[in-house]
């Protein structure tokens, strides 16, 4: 059995898949096995590409029918349960630095209680001519070069559950993380918009996490993507994520004010989500006390200008009870674990 299983989902992007697999085969850590999941049954290109490498570590899984991105990812995570000790996702539009697997694997070995490690990502753009350009920017600030030459694995930062950014999204990134598989735990999400999948799955994973601030992977902005979700559905997902976060965060008055400041600091500020959740999600009504006139004005403008989207947010819990149940249960577990470690009493 290999040390790391690499899940490579692909759909009609053979040229991008070639880049991704080349970066996998160039890894300094070679004890991996890669499963390429082709979600276009009538497309022979991924099979030809895998065969052309002649690398016995690469296996092709040809889906009998098109599953779509969420079901494809769920299948990859489900099939990994109880198999190789570590698991990584290499999306067909991303690439890894040759040190990626070695560095994250080393970090997890040094921190045996961490469930995953993820790294910073360099942002690249795909032009109309198919040429890739380095934006010169990263998803997170890069570490300052002080001449100390600290190895990336030694710079790992421990991250506990409960960061306010996790209320509406994910800290981690599918294509830039290595997971520790401790058993057959379920990492399958509901059939939600693909854009919300990372945030939902992050709530299925116990903390702590490890963050490596060096960019050892790319974040690719491609011309085609599976992330073009229905805006109303994505707003519903975020409302339920925020609602379940607030319900179990055991926030006091000081915490709620800090949470509102966090929401207002974003561009655009997702304050409408907090008001949607306050009206519709159990345990969130106290959020109303700290909404200011600007929050209410923005909320009123949304109802006047985009009533269908606002209604979708308020009705999210009623329309998607399975999404709410999954988010609520997982979030309760995460805050319970965090409270045990910190000594803070969890919400009931």
N, C-alpha and C positions, 0 to 999 in steps of 0.2 A: 504493500500500500504506500502511495506517495504521501508526503507531508502536507501538501496543499492541493486542493481541488480548485480549478479555475473554471468558472462558468462564463461562457462567451455567447451571449444572445446576438442574433443577427437577422436582418430582414432586408433583402434586396439592396445590399450595399457592399458588393464584393470588393471594390477598390478600398473602401475604408476598412473592411475586415482584414484585408492583406496587411495594412499598416498595423492594426491591433495585434495580429498574430505574430508579425515580425518582432514587435516589441516584447511579446511574451517569450518567444524563443531566444531572445537576446538577454534574458534575465541571468544575473550572476548566480542566483539560487536556482538550481536545476531540478530539484526533487518535487516536481509538480505533475499533475495530469490535467489536461484541458479538455472540456466538453463543449464543442461548438454546437449550439442549438439553432438550426435553420428553421425559421418560422414561415418560410415561403416554400411549401412542398413542391411547387412546379419550377423552382429555381435550382439548377444543377451547379451554379457557380461555387457556392461554399464547399460542396463535396469535392469538386475538382481542385479547389485551392488547398484544402486540407490534404488531399492525396499528393499534391505536388511537393509538399514539404518533406514527405517521407519520414516524418517524425512520429514515432510510436507513442509519444506522450499525448498526441492530439487525437481526439475521437469525434466523429460527427454524429449528432443526434438529429435526424431528419423528422420533423413533425409530420404526422399523417394528415393533419389539417392545420389551417392557420388558427393559432390560439389567441393572438393579440399580445401586446407587451406585458400586461399585468399577469395574465395566466402563464406566459412564458417564464417570467421571473419567478412566479410562485412554484412552477415545476422545477426550476433550477435549484431554488432554496430547499424544496421538499426532498429532492433526490439526494441532496448533500447531507441530510440528517444522518448522524451516526456513522458517517463514512470517514474520509480523511480528517485529521485533527484540525486543519485550518481550511478556510474557504474564502475565495475572492471572486469578484465580478469584474470582468473586463468587457465593457460594452464595445460594440464594433466600431464606434466613432472615437474611442479614446485610445491612448497609448500610455505605456509605463516607462519610466526611466529604468535602465538596466539594474539599478540597485533597489527597485521598489520592493519586490518580495523579500529579499534578504534583509532589508532594513526593518520592514514592519514585522517580519517573523522574529528578528532579534529583539525588537522592543517588546513583543508579547511574551517571549520567553523570560525576559527580565521582570515582567509584571504579570505573574501568573493569575492574579485576580481580575485582570482586565478582559472584557469579553470581545473587544475589537480595538484595532488601531487604524487610524486614517491619516492621510497626509494632505498637505496643501497641494493645489493644482495650478499649473500654468495655463492661461487662457489662450486658445488658438481659434482663429476664424478660417472658415472655408470660403474662398472666393467663388464667383460665378464660373470661373474657368477651372475650378477644382483644385487650385493651388492654395496651400495652407500658409497662414501668416501668424507669427507670434505677436500677440497684442502687446507684449512687454509688461503685462499685469498678471497678478495671481489672484485667486479667490480670496485669500487672506494675506495680510502683510508678510513679506519674507523676513526671516531673522536678519538682524544687522550683522554685517561682516566685520567682526572685531579682531580678526586675525587669529582667533583661538582654534579654528578648524575643528570645532566640536562635531563628532560624527552625528548624522541625523538621528540615529536611534537613541543617542544619549540626550537629545533635546526633547524627548517625548514629554508631553504635558498631560497630567491626569485630569479628566473631566468627569464630574459627577452629574447625575440626572438632576434636572430642575432649572437649567438655564432658561431664562425667559424666551430666548430665541426658539426653544423647542415647543413653545405654545402654538405656533402656527406653521412650523416647518421642521427641517432636520438640520442638525449640525454636521452629520456625516454625509458622505457621498458614495453612491454605489460603486463607481469606478475607481475609487481611491482608498479602499479599505481592505483590511484582512480580518476575517472573523475567526474566533476560536470556537470550534464545535465541541461542546461538552456533553452532547447526547442528542437524542432525537427531539429536541424542543421544536415547537411549531413556529416557523417564521413566515407563515402564509398570511397574506393580507386579504381583506374582502375585495370584491371586484369594484375598486374605486378608480377615479381618474388616475392615469399614470403619474401625473405631476405630484400627487399626494402619496405615492407609494413609499418613498424613502422615509417620510415623516411617520407614517403608520408603522413601518417595519422597525424604525428606531425605537419605538415604544415597546417592541417585543424583546428587546435586548437589555439585559441587566447592565448597569454601570458598575465600575468605572469604565470609561473609554480612554484611549490614548490618542492625543493629537500630536502629529509631527509637523512642525511649521515649515519645513523645507518642501519645495515642490518636487515631488517624485512621480507625478502623473499629470496628464493633460486634462483640461476641461474643454471639450470641443464644441464650438458653436457652428453647427452644420446647416446646410441649406434645407435639409429635410430632417424631421424629428418626430418621435412618437409622443412628445410632450405637449402637443397642441390640444389641450383639454378644453372641454366645454367650460366657459367661464363661470356659469351658474353652478355647475357641479363642483368646480374647484373651490368656489366660495363656500359651498356647503361643507366640503371636507374641512376647510380651515376653521369654519365656525365650530364644528364638532371637535376638532383638535383643541382649539382654544377653550371650549366649554369644559371638556374633560380635564384639561390641565388645571384650570381655575378651580374646578370642583374638588380636586384632590390635593391642591397645593397648600391647604391650611393657611391661607393668606390672612394676616391681620391688616388693620387699617394702613399701617406703614407700608406693608408689602403691596397692597392694592394701588397705592399712590405711585410706588416705584414701577409697578407693572404698567400703569397708564402712561407714565413718562417714557418707558421703553417703547410702547406702541406709537406714541406721538413722535418719537425720534426717527422713525422709519419713513422712507419715501417710496411710494405713498404710505401714509399712516394707516394701518389696518384697524383703526378704532371702531369702524362699523362692525367688524367681527365680534368685538367685545359686547357691543350693544345687542347684536343678534343673539349671542349666547346668553346675555343677561335676561332676555325675554323668554328664551325657549329651553335653556338647559338647566336642569336641577342643580342647585348649589351655586349659581352664578349671579343671582339677583343683586348681591351686594356691590357688584361692579357699577351699578347705576349711580351710586352715591358719589363716585369720584369722576363721573363724566362732566367735562366743562362745557361752556357754551359753544366753543369751537367744535367739539365732538358732536354735539347735538345738531349744529348747523350742517356739518358734513353729512350727518345721518339723514337729515331732512332732504338735502339736495339729492342724495342717492335714491330715496323713495320717490322723489318727484321725477328724476331723470332716468332712473333705471329700476322701476318698480318690480319687474320680473326677477331681477337679480337679488333685490332686497328681500322679496318674498321667499325666494329659494333659500336664503340664509336663515330666515326666521323659521321656516318649515323644515330645515335640514334634519332635525332629530326625528320628526314625525314621518318624513318621507324615506329616511334611510336608517331604520332601526338597527340593521346589522352593522352599519358603519359606526353608529354610536356605541353599540354594545362592545365592539372590538376595541375601539379607542378608549372607552371608559374603563373596561376591565384591565387592559394593559397599562394604562396610565396609573390606575390605583396600585398595581403591583410595583411600578417604578417608584412612586412616592413612598410606598410602604418600606421598600428596601432602603431608600435614601434616608428616611426618618430613623430607621434602626441604626444606621451608621452615624447620623448626626446627633441623635438624641432628641430630635424634634418629633412631637407627637403627630402621627398621620391623621388626615381628615377621616371622618366616619362616612 
